Amino acid sequence: MSYVLLKYTHVTAVIASFALFFLRGLWMMAAPEKLAARWVRVVPHVIDTVLLVSAIALAVTTAQYPFVQPWLTAKILALLAYILLGTVAIRRGRRRRVRIIAWMLALAVFGYMVAVARARDAFPWGI
């Protein structure tokens, strides 16, 4: 598979994953019953699987690996934080306020991941 196709697949999955997470966050606040729909519980996993597979394929194709490239390590660690915050925001938060704060923090972490990916620097805004 070509690098360009992998990159566009990855970027498309990033956009789709973010858009659906953003929408689910809005539903969590305004219409939580919509989160119970089967497709809302299944589609994010499909998109995130495509996202993860394309990320691994890109790393292998470009020979850039976590714990070798600092920017990629930062992105992986941020991804873990994003996943944790996302689960608190959408499912695990016991109070609405906690879910909203977790959702907003997850959005900020997502922004950091995008900035790191674009700059290929763990500190995309400098130190």
Buried (B, 14 or more C-beta within 10 A) or exposed (E): EEEEEBBEBBBBBBEBBBEBBBEBBEBBEEEEEEBEEEEBEEBBEEBBEBBEBBBEBBBEBEEEEBEEBBBBBBBBBBBEBBEBBBEBBBEEBEEEEEBBBBBEBBBEBBEBBBBBBEEEBBEBEEE
